Amino acid sequence: MRPDRAALVDLRLVVWPLGVTALAECAAWVLLARAEGVLSGAWFGHPDLLGATHLITLGVLGLAIQAAGWQLVPVVTARPPPSGWSRIAWGCNALLVGGLLALLSGLWRGGPLLLVGAGAVIGGLTLRMVAVVLALLSAQGRGLTRAWLLAAEGALAAGLVFAGALVAARAGHSVLPDHLLGIGRHASLLLGGWVGGWILGLGGVLLPMFAVAPEPRGALHGLAWLLWFGGLALGWPILWALGAAVAVTGLLDSLRRRARRGLEAGVLGAALGLLGLLAVAAIVGARGLGLAAVALGLTGWGLPFLRGVALRVVPFLSWVHRFGEHPRRAPPVASLLPRALPGLSVFGSAAAGVGVAAALWSGEPLLLRAAGTLGVFGTVCFALTLFIVQLRCRLAALREGGVAGMEAS
């Protein structure tokens, strides 16, 4: 899984969107901290809560998966990026960010911006989906990983149909029959299907690689795929919950069999995210897919896991871009990371997820505000970590006689 130079894309396609995710997450935690309607159950139609939800789902989870995918799809498929890959990536990133801003404006102010933003987001994600699916279908090998990702893209397609129908219904136009139109289907397909499929599909490769551990057992990971997407397709939450439990069991078993070494902050964040997914599975198994499961899935599973992966991927990719041609004179990848900030970032993210769950359980607004404060703290630590990694990488390249493309002879 070590990418060669031919498989690399412009590093800015990954790093810049991750910087935007940090801004989006900060804003989401601020809105969530004051959206007390979530505790009373009056959440649908609440502007602050809807804004926070879309900032996390699209501005953090969606944008992070999209940004990482531009690099990870060529790595997984073991092929150079297809022709026009970077141009498509820049366009899709712009549509997603610009559409999200318009969508948020429409949620608060109403008017045509809601439709414009939704159209831009759906269009950008659809274009990206076509490019990714074509790349995955044309590759060979890693069949189980590609099965996870292809099924996730299928869930995205279905989730976008429901998203468009919900926006149309809000604007007074009926697209789907009332018995089919529901926020639960939209949330389960996008959060459980697309986000979850990418996290676990790539997690089965990336997490063992980062932890120097064997990959999860194929039979277990395949069974998890069958239960996970079978539950989503049939609308059976308990089946999905069983798939989640099997997937977590397989990945944690892989970590248990890792080489004798300590868990770094990135791997720890991903492992905490897996525990969050196990908690979501328990809630869904006991109570069905409700607000508590969705909220904990967003804050206690998706955010910590992707935070952990980003803390491992960004330093490694930055190192490869700067020093891949001259590895002998390069500093260790670990030296690019600051000492305390990655751990504080993971702590803030995980503690915020626990705080949201506790607030929903107790109905205490103070806990929700505390969760928002911890979330902002963790996100700021993450943004500073990204900045320091890029700064140290550039300074190290200058000390070694040049920057990428301008090496001293």
TANOR-V800341 format. One record per residue. RES is the residue in three letters. PSI is psi as a letter, one per 20 degrees, with the letter a starting at -180 (* if undefined). BURIAL is b if it has 9 or more other ideal C-beta (glycine too) atoms within 8 Angstrom, else e. Layout:
<<RES & PSI & BURIAL> <RES & PSI & BURIAL>>
//
This chain:
<<MET & j & e> <ARG & o & e> <PRO & p & b> <ASP & r & e> <ARG & h & e> <ALA & h & e> <ALA & i & b> <LEU & q & b> <VAL & r & b> <ASP & p & e> <LEU & h & b> <ARG & h & e> <LEU & h & b> <VAL & g & b> <VAL & g & b> <TRP & g & b> <PRO & h & b> <LEU & h & b> <GLY & h & b> <VAL & h & b> <THR & h & b> <ALA & g & b> <LEU & g & b> <ALA & h & b> <GLU & g & b> <CYS & g & b> <ALA & h & b> <ALA & g & b> <TRP & h & b> <VAL & g & b> <LEU & g & b> <LEU & h & b> <ALA & h & b> <ARG & i & b> <ALA & m & b> <GLU & i & e> <GLY & h & b> <VAL & h & b> <LEU & h & b> <SER & i & e> <GLY & i & e> <ALA & m & e> <TRP & h & b> <PHE & p & e> <GLY & i & e> <HIS & o & b> <PRO & g & e> <ASP & g & b> <LEU & g & b> <LEU & h & b> <GLY & g & b> <ALA & g & b> <THR & g & b> <HIS & h & b> <LEU & h & b> <ILE & g & b> <THR & g & b> <LEU & g & b> <GLY & h & b> <VAL & f & b> <LEU & g & b> <GLY & g & b> <LEU & h & b> <ALA & g & b> <ILE & g & b> <GLN & g & b> <ALA & g & b> <ALA & h & b> <GLY & h & b> <TRP & h & b> <GLN & h & b> <LEU & h & b> <VAL & g & b> <PRO & h & b> <VAL & g & b> <VAL & g & b> <THR & i & b> <ALA & k & e> <ARG & q & b> <PRO & q & e> <PRO & p & b> <PRO & r & b> <SER & p & e> <GLY & j & e> <TRP & g & b> <SER & h & b> <ARG & g & e> <ILE & g & b> <ALA & g & b> <TRP & g & b> <GLY & g & b> <CYS & g & b> <ASN & g & b> <ALA & g & b> <LEU & g & b> <LEU & g & b> <VAL & g & b> <GLY & g & b> <GLY & h & b> <LEU & g & b> <LEU & g & b> <ALA & h & b> <LEU & g & b> <LEU & g & b> <SER & g & b> <GLY & h & b> <LEU & h & b> <TRP & h & e> <ARG & i & e> <GLY & a & e> <GLY & a & e> <PRO & i & e> <LEU & h & b> <LEU & g & b> <LEU & h & b> <VAL & g & b> <GLY & g & b> <ALA & g & b> <GLY & g & b> <ALA & g & b> <VAL & g & b> <ILE & g & b> <GLY & g & b> <GLY & g & b> <LEU & h & b> <THR & g & b> <LEU & g & b> <ARG & g & b> <MET & g & b> <VAL & g & e> <ALA & g & b> <VAL & g & b> <VAL & g & b> <LEU & g & b> <ALA & g & b> <LEU & h & b> <LEU & h & e> <SER & i & e> <ALA & r & b> <GLN & q & e> <GLY & r & e> <ARG & l & b> <GLY & h & e> <LEU & g & b> <THR & g & b> <ARG & h & b> <ALA & g & b> <TRP & g & b> <LEU & h & b> <LEU & g & b> <ALA & h & b> <ALA & g & b> <GLU & h & b> <GLY & g & b> <ALA & h & b> <LEU & g & b> <ALA & g & b> <ALA & g & b> <GLY & h & b> <LEU & h & b> <VAL & g & e> <PHE & h & b> <ALA & g & b> <GLY & h & b> <ALA & h & b> <LEU & g & b> <VAL & g & b> <ALA & g & b> <ALA & h & b> <ARG & h & e> <ALA & j & e> <GLY & j & e> <HIS & p & e> <SER & p & e> <VAL & g & e> <LEU & q & b> <PRO & q & e> <ASP & h & e> <HIS & i & e> <LEU & h & e> <LEU & o & b> <GLY & q & e> <ILE & h & e> <GLY & g & e> <ARG & g & b> <HIS & g & b> <ALA & g & b> <SER & h & b> <LEU & g & b> <LEU & g & b> <LEU & g & b> <GLY & g & b> <GLY & g & b> <TRP & f & b> <VAL & g & b> <GLY & g & b> <GLY & g & b> <TRP & g & b> <ILE & g & b> <LEU & h & b> <GLY & g & b> <LEU & h & b> <GLY & h & b> <GLY & i & b> <VAL & g & b> <LEU & g & b> <LEU & g & b> <PRO & h & b> <MET & g & e> <PHE & h & b> <ALA & j & b> <VAL & l & e> <ALA & q & b> <PRO & q & e> <GLU & q & e> <PRO & q & b> <ARG & p & e> <GLY & g & e> <ALA & h & e> <LEU & g & b> <HIS & h & b> <GLY & g & b> <LEU & g & b> <ALA & g & b> <TRP & g & b> <LEU & g & b> <LEU & g & b> <TRP & g & b> <PHE & h & b> <GLY & g & b> <GLY & h & b> <LEU & g & b> <ALA & h & e> <LEU & i & e> <GLY & k & e> <TRP & n & e> <PRO & h & b> <ILE & h & b> <LEU & g & b> <TRP & g & b> <ALA & h & b> <LEU & g & b> <GLY & g & b> <ALA & g & b> <ALA & g & b> <VAL & g & b> <ALA & g & b> <VAL & g & b> <THR & g & b> <GLY & g & b> <LEU & g & b> <LEU & h & b> <ASP & h & b> <SER & g & b> <LEU & h & b> <ARG & h & e> <ARG & j & e> <ARG & r & b> <ALA & q & e> <ARG & n & e> <ARG & q & e> <GLY & q & e> <LEU & p & e> <GLU & r & b> <ALA & g & b> <GLY & g & b> <VAL & h & b> <LEU & g & b> <GLY & g & b> <ALA & h & b> <ALA & g & b> <LEU & h & b> <GLY & h & b> <LEU & g & b> <LEU & h & b> <GLY & h & b> <LEU & h & b> <LEU & h & b> <ALA & h & b> <VAL & g & b> <ALA & h & b> <ALA & g & b> <ILE & g & b> <VAL & g & b> <GLY & h & b> <ALA & h & e> <ARG & i & e> <GLY & r & e> <LEU & n & b> <GLY & a & e> <LEU & h & b> <ALA & g & b> <ALA & g & b> <VAL & g & b> <ALA & g & b> <LEU & h & b> <GLY & h & b> <LEU & g & b> <THR & h & b> <GLY & i & b> <TRP & f & b> <GLY & g & b> <LEU & g & b> <PRO & h & b> <PHE & g & b> <LEU & h & b> <ARG & g & b> <GLY & g & b> <VAL & g & b> <ALA & h & b> <LEU & i & b> <ARG & h & b> <VAL & g & b> <VAL & g & b> <PRO & g & b> <PHE & g & b> <LEU & h & b> <SER & g & b> <TRP & g & b> <VAL & g & b> <HIS & h & b> <ARG & h & b> <PHE & j & b> <GLY & h & b> <GLU & i & e> <HIS & m & b> <PRO & h & e> <ARG & h & e> <ARG & j & e> <ALA & q & b> <PRO & q & e> <PRO & q & e> <VAL & h & e> <ALA & h & e> <SER & i & e> <LEU & h & b> <LEU & p & b> <PRO & r & e> <ARG & g & e> <ALA & h & e> <LEU & g & b> <PRO & g & b> <GLY & g & b> <LEU & h & b> <SER & g & b> <VAL & g & b> <PHE & g & b> <GLY & g & b> <SER & g & b> <ALA & g & b> <ALA & h & b> <ALA & g & b> <GLY & g & b> <VAL & h & b> <GLY & h & b> <VAL & g & b> <ALA & g & b> <ALA & h & b> <ALA & g & b> <LEU & h & b> <TRP & g & e> <SER & h & e> <GLY & k & e> <GLU & o & b> <PRO & h & e> <LEU & h & e> <LEU & h & b> <LEU & g & b> <ARG & h & b> <ALA & g & b> <ALA & g & b> <GLY & g & b> <THR & g & b> <LEU & h & b> <GLY & g & b> <VAL & g & b> <PHE & g & b> <GLY & h & b> <THR & g & b> <VAL & g & b> <CYS & h & b> <PHE & g & b> <ALA & g & b> <LEU & h & b> <THR & g & b> <LEU & g & b> <PHE & g & e> <ILE & h & b> <VAL & g & b> <GLN & h & b> <LEU & g & e> <ARG & h & b> <CYS & g & b> <ARG & g & b> <LEU & h & e> <ALA & h & b> <ALA & h & b> <LEU & h & b> <ARG & h & e> <GLU & j & b> <GLY & j & e> <GLY & r & b> <VAL & r & b> <ALA & p & e> <GLY & i & e> <MET & k & e> <GLU & q & b> <ALA & q & e> <SER & * & e>>
//
